[in-house]
Amino acid sequence: MTSFVVLCILLGVGHLLRSRIKLFQKLYLPSCVIGGLFGLLVIQVLAAGSGGCSSCESVSGWLDGVTEPWRKIPSMLINVVFACLFLGVKLPALSDLWKRSGPQVVYGQIVAWGQYVVGLGLWVLVLGWIFTDLPSMFAGILPVGFEGGHGTAAGMGPVFAERGWPEGQDLAMT
Protein backbone atom coordinates (compact mmCIF):
# COMPACT_ATOMS: atom_id res chain seq x y z
CA MET A 1 0.00 0.00 0.00
CA THR A 2 2.88 2.34 0.78
CA SER A 3 4.25 1.75 -2.70
CA PHE A 4 0.94 2.80 -4.28
CA VAL A 5 0.72 5.90 -2.08
CA VAL A 6 4.25 6.92 -3.11
CA LEU A 7 3.27 6.55 -6.78
CA CYS A 8 0.19 8.71 -6.19
CA ILE A 9 2.30 11.35 -4.46
CA LEU A 10 4.77 11.34 -7.37
CA LEU A 11 1.91 11.75 -9.84
CA GLY A 12 0.57 14.64 -7.76
CA VAL A 13 4.01 16.27 -7.67
CA GLY A 14 4.27 15.82 -11.43
CA HIS A 15 0.89 17.47 -11.92
CA LEU A 16 1.82 20.32 -9.60
CA LEU A 17 5.15 20.91 -11.36
CA ARG A 18 3.49 20.77 -14.78
CA SER A 19 0.82 23.28 -13.80
CA ARG A 20 3.39 25.71 -12.33
CA ILE A 21 6.30 25.47 -14.77
CA LYS A 22 5.51 26.80 -18.25
CA LEU A 23 8.44 24.96 -19.86
CA PHE A 24 6.88 21.60 -19.01
CA GLN A 25 3.62 22.75 -20.59
CA LYS A 26 5.35 23.97 -23.75
CA LEU A 27 7.20 20.66 -24.06
CA TYR A 28 3.87 18.77 -23.67
CA LEU A 29 5.40 16.61 -20.95
CA PRO A 30 2.72 14.55 -19.21
CA SER A 31 2.44 14.77 -15.43
CA CYS A 32 3.32 11.09 -15.08
CA VAL A 33 6.65 11.58 -16.89
CA ILE A 34 7.52 14.62 -14.78
CA GLY A 35 6.55 12.78 -11.58
CA GLY A 36 8.57 9.75 -12.66
CA LEU A 37 11.66 11.84 -13.35
CA PHE A 38 11.21 13.60 -10.01
CA GLY A 39 10.91 10.23 -8.26
CA LEU A 40 14.00 8.93 -10.04
CA LEU A 41 15.93 11.99 -8.89
CA VAL A 42 14.73 11.68 -5.29
CA ILE A 43 15.48 7.95 -5.14
CA GLN A 44 18.97 8.45 -6.56
CA VAL A 45 19.73 11.27 -4.10
CA LEU A 46 18.46 9.23 -1.14
CA ALA A 47 20.34 6.12 -2.25
CA ALA A 48 23.57 8.07 -2.76
CA GLY A 49 23.25 9.71 0.64
CA SER A 50 22.68 6.43 2.47
CA GLY A 51 26.31 5.32 2.39
CA GLY A 52 27.83 5.60 5.82
CA CYS A 53 25.25 6.63 8.40
CA SER A 54 23.14 4.09 10.30
CA SER A 55 19.84 6.00 10.05
CA CYS A 56 20.40 6.32 6.30
CA GLU A 57 20.55 2.53 6.08
CA SER A 58 16.93 2.39 7.26
CA VAL A 59 15.99 4.90 4.53
CA SER A 60 17.68 2.70 1.96
CA GLY A 61 15.84 -0.37 3.24
CA TRP A 62 12.54 1.53 3.16
CA LEU A 63 13.24 2.60 -0.43
CA ASP A 64 13.87 -1.00 -1.44
CA GLY A 65 10.58 -2.03 0.12
CA VAL A 66 8.69 0.75 -1.65
CA THR A 67 10.21 0.28 -5.10
CA GLU A 68 10.21 -3.54 -5.21
CA PRO A 69 6.48 -3.87 -6.10
CA TRP A 70 6.99 -1.45 -9.00
CA ARG A 71 8.74 -4.24 -10.92
CA LYS A 72 5.41 -6.02 -11.37
CA ILE A 73 3.48 -3.00 -12.65
CA PRO A 74 4.44 -3.03 -16.38
CA SER A 75 3.29 -6.60 -16.94
CA MET A 76 -0.09 -5.81 -15.34
CA LEU A 77 -0.68 -2.41 -16.94
CA ILE A 78 -0.01 -3.61 -20.48
CA ASN A 79 -3.29 -5.53 -20.12
CA VAL A 80 -5.10 -2.30 -19.28
CA VAL A 81 -3.60 -0.58 -22.33
CA PHE A 82 -4.83 -3.25 -24.73
CA ALA A 83 -8.19 -3.66 -22.98
CA CYS A 84 -8.99 0.04 -23.47
CA LEU A 85 -7.94 0.35 -27.12
CA PHE A 86 -11.41 0.12 -28.66
CA LEU A 87 -13.55 1.54 -25.86
CA GLY A 88 -16.12 3.93 -27.31
CA VAL A 89 -15.13 3.23 -30.92
CA LYS A 90 -17.64 1.86 -33.43
CA LEU A 91 -15.82 -0.62 -35.62
CA PRO A 92 -16.46 -0.45 -39.39
CA ALA A 93 -17.39 -3.43 -41.54
CA LEU A 94 -14.69 -6.06 -41.91
CA SER A 95 -14.24 -5.40 -45.65
CA ASP A 96 -13.83 -1.65 -45.10
CA LEU A 97 -11.50 -2.29 -42.19
CA TRP A 98 -9.29 -4.57 -44.29
CA LYS A 99 -9.28 -2.13 -47.22
CA ARG A 100 -8.06 0.69 -44.99
CA SER A 101 -5.72 -1.23 -42.71
CA GLY A 102 -4.54 -4.09 -44.92
CA PRO A 103 -1.34 -2.40 -46.11
CA GLN A 104 -0.41 -1.52 -42.53
CA VAL A 105 -1.06 -5.09 -41.38
CA VAL A 106 1.16 -6.47 -44.15
CA TYR A 107 3.89 -3.93 -43.39
CA GLY A 108 3.70 -4.73 -39.67
CA GLN A 109 4.02 -8.45 -40.34
CA ILE A 110 7.01 -7.91 -42.64
CA VAL A 111 8.75 -5.78 -40.01
CA ALA A 112 7.89 -8.16 -37.16
CA TRP A 113 8.99 -11.32 -38.94
CA GLY A 114 11.96 -9.44 -40.36
CA GLN A 115 13.18 -8.75 -36.84
CA TYR A 116 13.04 -12.45 -36.05
CA VAL A 117 14.84 -13.33 -39.28
CA VAL A 118 17.57 -10.73 -38.69
CA GLY A 119 18.01 -11.66 -35.01
CA LEU A 120 18.06 -15.40 -35.59
CA GLY A 121 20.12 -15.07 -38.77
CA LEU A 122 22.78 -12.97 -37.06
CA TRP A 123 22.85 -15.42 -34.17
CA VAL A 124 23.18 -18.54 -36.34
CA LEU A 125 25.63 -17.11 -38.86
CA VAL A 126 27.83 -14.76 -36.80
CA LEU A 127 27.16 -14.11 -33.12
CA GLY A 128 26.76 -17.71 -31.99
CA TRP A 129 30.20 -18.55 -33.33
CA ILE A 130 31.97 -15.48 -31.91
CA PHE A 131 30.29 -15.22 -28.49
CA THR A 132 30.06 -18.87 -27.47
CA ASP A 133 29.19 -18.14 -23.84
CA LEU A 134 26.16 -16.01 -24.80
CA PRO A 135 22.84 -17.90 -24.47
CA SER A 136 20.90 -18.68 -27.63
CA MET A 137 17.99 -16.64 -26.26
CA PHE A 138 19.99 -13.59 -27.30
CA ALA A 139 18.62 -14.15 -30.82
CA GLY A 140 15.15 -13.15 -29.63
CA ILE A 141 16.17 -9.88 -28.00
CA LEU A 142 15.61 -7.79 -31.15
CA PRO A 143 11.89 -8.54 -31.60
CA VAL A 144 11.19 -8.55 -27.87
CA GLY A 145 12.79 -5.14 -27.36
CA PHE A 146 11.70 -3.36 -30.53
CA GLU A 147 8.45 -4.98 -31.67
CA GLY A 148 7.18 -5.75 -28.20
CA GLY A 149 8.62 -2.75 -26.37
CA HIS A 150 9.44 -2.35 -22.71
CA GLY A 151 6.13 -3.84 -21.56
CA THR A 152 6.80 -7.05 -23.43
CA ALA A 153 10.39 -7.09 -22.21
CA ALA A 154 9.12 -6.78 -18.63
CA GLY A 155 6.58 -9.53 -19.23
CA MET A 156 9.27 -11.81 -20.66
CA GLY A 157 11.41 -11.39 -17.53
CA PRO A 158 10.19 -14.62 -15.90
CA VAL A 159 10.78 -16.53 -19.14
CA PHE A 160 14.34 -15.26 -19.36
CA ALA A 161 14.92 -16.18 -15.70
CA GLU A 162 13.34 -19.62 -16.16
CA ARG A 163 15.62 -20.30 -19.12
CA GLY A 164 18.69 -19.36 -17.03
CA TRP A 165 19.32 -15.89 -18.42
CA PRO A 166 17.70 -13.25 -16.15
CA GLU A 167 19.93 -10.54 -17.64
CA GLY A 168 17.97 -10.95 -20.88
CA GLN A 169 15.16 -8.80 -19.50
CA ASP A 170 17.53 -5.93 -18.77
CA LEU A 171 19.07 -6.20 -22.22
CA ALA A 172 15.64 -6.31 -23.90
CA MET A 173 14.67 -3.13 -22.04
CA THR A 174 17.50 -1.23 -23.68
Buried (B, 14 or more C-beta within 10 A) or exposed (E): EEBEEBBEEBBEBBBBBBEEEEEBEEEEBEBBBBBBBBBEEBBEEBBEEBEEEEEBEEBBEEBEEBBEBEEEBBBEEBEEEEEEEEEEEEEEEEEEEEEEEEEEEEEEEEEBEEBBEEBBEBBEEEBBEEEEEEEEBBBBBBBBBBBBBBBBBBBBBEBBEEEEBEEBBEBBBE
